[in-house]
Amino acid sequence: MHDLTVIGGGVIGLAVARHFQVAVGWQCLVVEREASCGLGISSRNSEVLHAGFYYPPNSLKARLCVEGREQLVAYLQANDLPLNMCGKYVVAETDATSELERLRRQGELNGVGNLEIIEAGWLQRRYPELAPLPALHSPGTGVLSADALVHFLAGEFQAAGGDLAVKTSFVGMTNTDSHYELALEDSSGERITVSSERVVNAAGLSALEIAQVAGFDYAERGFELRYCQGSYFKVTGARGRFQQLIYPLPTANSLGIHIKLDLQEEVSLGPDARYLPELVEDYSVDPGLEAEFRRQVRPYWPAIDDYQLVADWSGLRPHIFVDGELRHDFHVLEEGPAGCPGWVNLLGIDSPGLTAALAFGPYIAQLWD
Ligand SMILES: Cc1cc2nc3c(=O)[nH]c(=O)nc-3n(C[C@H](O)[C@H](O)[C@H](O)COP(=O)(O)OP(=O)(O)OC[C@H]3O[C@@H](n4cnc5c(N)ncnc54)[C@H](O)[C@@H]3O)c2cc1C
């Protein structure tokens, strides 16, 4: 019998399992469908350590982003994992400076310090290829390696005695009075049953489906999942051109197509936001999107037309709609009221999930206190 079973070995599932195995001392099991951890959303994102000023005060995203960011910076530094605290600028047209001020105030309310509005012209003096626009400077933003983080978490979890079963899918649940019986299936189709006192469903894009398979009727609660694809284009010949991330103002369902840097200072543009017609994990990038990418980036980086863009890769955001309306916040749902105490479904864990990852375990522990 395990104290806790976590379904899904992405960054969230591993961070939760590590917390309970290492910090709390429980015996935990992680089941991961793929041959290796972190191949889902955790390997297809901007790898930005967000400061926490985008999210409404008192939202779970604001809380877990700010708490998780602090924990993650300390964790990455203590374990010598890659992190470039490069900072970022959010730029706005001059007549939208009030939006920058709104983000700054929101950041302050969320506990994000050091946010500063920079006058039009300053950023262009630093980067002559940019338009002379005012910007919000966030020195507390950085870039990390999601892959290095995932593998370090998995290693630490196992070194502390945690059990990790890869190529193993959760396929069903029976709730007894004292614990959960979980049906698992390996890649050859063989089934086993394991027992667990508590369960966290951290299955990313499949989390809503798994909740339904486990018997939680989210359709009745008005929940619907849609995959919101975010594509990226590589900017050839621009390596080292920028040392900071440059973002436009956020849109209704994304942070906007930004200048993304990796740890080698390679430059990409993305992600955009478009809903897939079906719940199919389609990661193909349509090269025909290039003109739209240029159109959105040109207002703040007019020199983009001097560069070639190459369609690169994409990621999928698990967007949750309730009664037809997009719900932006994370859903951390303890199912005690549905007769399943100790079962938590994590739904809609899109950005800033990577930044917030280490805060999920302590938050769930509080729910169970
Ligand atoms: C385009 C994009 C850009 C983003 N940029 C950022 C960013 O810059 N900064 C940031 O903080 N966040 C960002 N995010 C969000 C962040 O990437 C996610 O919040 C985070 O990676 C979610 O991790 P996860 O563990 O929930 O999901 P996943 O990594 O998808 O893990 C879920 C795991 O569950 C497994 N699984 C599924 N079904 C089963 C089953 N039946 N049995 C067993 N296992 C199963 C899957 O194989 C998978 O490994 C971005 C997301 C996207 C899509």
PDBQT file of the ligand as one rigid body, heavy atoms in Angstrom, charges set to zero:
ROOT
HETATM    1  C1  LIG A 401       2.966  26.699 -25.154  1.00  0.00    +0.000 C 
HETATM    2  C2  LIG A 401       3.179  26.656 -23.665  1.00  0.00    +0.000 A 
HETATM    3  C3  LIG A 401       4.092  27.540 -23.081  1.00  0.00    +0.000 A 
HETATM    4  C4  LIG A 401       4.281  27.520 -21.696  1.00  0.00    +0.000 A 
HETATM    5  N1  LIG A 401       5.234  28.337 -21.145  1.00  0.00    +0.000 NA
HETATM    6  C5  LIG A 401       5.442  28.300 -19.816  1.00  0.00    +0.000 A 
HETATM    7  C6  LIG A 401       6.456  29.117 -19.231  1.00  0.00    +0.000 A 
HETATM    8  O1  LIG A 401       7.218  29.788 -19.924  1.00  0.00    +0.000 OA
HETATM    9  N2  LIG A 401       6.586  29.114 -17.868  1.00  0.00    +0.000 N 
HETATM   10  C7  LIG A 401       5.778  28.357 -17.077  1.00  0.00    +0.000 A 
HETATM   11  O2  LIG A 401       5.903  28.449 -15.856  1.00  0.00    +0.000 OA
HETATM   12  N3  LIG A 401       4.836  27.534 -17.606  1.00  0.00    +0.000 NA
HETATM   13  C8  LIG A 401       4.679  27.482 -18.946  1.00  0.00    +0.000 A 
HETATM   14  N4  LIG A 401       3.755  26.637 -19.505  1.00  0.00    +0.000 N 
HETATM   15  C9  LIG A 401       2.977  25.759 -18.618  1.00  0.00    +0.000 C 
HETATM   16  C10 LIG A 401       3.778  24.522 -18.168  1.00  0.00    +0.000 C 
HETATM   17  O3  LIG A 401       4.524  23.985 -19.239  1.00  0.00    +0.000 OA
HETATM   18  C11 LIG A 401       2.772  23.482 -17.646  1.00  0.00    +0.000 C 
HETATM   19  O4  LIG A 401       1.956  24.080 -16.667  1.00  0.00    +0.000 OA
HETATM   20  C12 LIG A 401       3.440  22.274 -17.013  1.00  0.00    +0.000 C 
HETATM   21  O5  LIG A 401       4.458  21.761 -17.826  1.00  0.00    +0.000 OA
HETATM   22  C13 LIG A 401       2.365  21.210 -16.785  1.00  0.00    +0.000 C 
HETATM   23  O6  LIG A 401       2.999  20.054 -16.330  1.00  0.00    +0.000 OA
HETATM   24  P1  LIG A 401       2.134  18.777 -15.984  1.00  0.00    +0.000 P 
HETATM   25  O7  LIG A 401       3.030  17.895 -15.184  1.00  0.00    +0.000 OA
HETATM   26  O8  LIG A 401       0.819  19.167 -15.413  1.00  0.00    +0.000 OA
HETATM   27  O9  LIG A 401       1.768  18.130 -17.402  1.00  0.00    +0.000 OA
HETATM   28  P2  LIG A 401       2.639  17.112 -18.320  1.00  0.00    +0.000 P 
HETATM   29  O10 LIG A 401       4.048  17.530 -18.419  1.00  0.00    +0.000 OA
HETATM   30  O11 LIG A 401       1.891  16.949 -19.594  1.00  0.00    +0.000 OA
HETATM   31  O12 LIG A 401       2.589  15.777 -17.488  1.00  0.00    +0.000 OA
HETATM   32  C14 LIG A 401       1.471  14.927 -17.448  1.00  0.00    +0.000 C 
HETATM   33  C15 LIG A 401       1.966  13.514 -17.588  1.00  0.00    +0.000 C 
HETATM   34  O13 LIG A 401       0.882  12.600 -17.414  1.00  0.00    +0.000 OA
HETATM   35  C16 LIG A 401       1.121  11.487 -18.231  1.00  0.00    +0.000 C 
HETATM   36  N5  LIG A 401      -0.129  10.740 -18.400  1.00  0.00    +0.000 N 
HETATM   37  C17 LIG A 401      -1.204  11.086 -19.160  1.00  0.00    +0.000 A 
HETATM   38  N6  LIG A 401      -2.159  10.139 -19.074  1.00  0.00    +0.000 NA
HETATM   39  C18 LIG A 401      -1.686   9.196 -18.216  1.00  0.00    +0.000 A 
HETATM   40  C19 LIG A 401      -2.222   7.970 -17.712  1.00  0.00    +0.000 A 
HETATM   41  N7  LIG A 401      -3.454   7.520 -18.058  1.00  0.00    +0.000 N 
HETATM   42  N8  LIG A 401      -1.483   7.241 -16.845  1.00  0.00    +0.000 NA
HETATM   43  C20 LIG A 401      -0.218   7.656 -16.478  1.00  0.00    +0.000 A 
HETATM   44  N9  LIG A 401       0.325   8.821 -16.933  1.00  0.00    +0.000 NA
HETATM   45  C21 LIG A 401      -0.404   9.569 -17.783  1.00  0.00    +0.000 A 
HETATM   46  C22 LIG A 401       1.664  12.099 -19.511  1.00  0.00    +0.000 C 
HETATM   47  O14 LIG A 401       2.385  11.155 -20.277  1.00  0.00    +0.000 OA
HETATM   48  C23 LIG A 401       2.533  13.223 -18.971  1.00  0.00    +0.000 C 
HETATM   49  O15 LIG A 401       3.893  12.863 -18.845  1.00  0.00    +0.000 OA
HETATM   50  C24 LIG A 401       3.547  26.613 -20.886  1.00  0.00    +0.000 A 
HETATM   51  C25 LIG A 401       2.648  25.718 -21.481  1.00  0.00    +0.000 A 
HETATM   52  C26 LIG A 401       2.478  25.727 -22.853  1.00  0.00    +0.000 A 
HETATM   53  C27 LIG A 401       1.549  24.740 -23.487  1.00  0.00    +0.000 C 
ENDROOT
TORSDOF 0
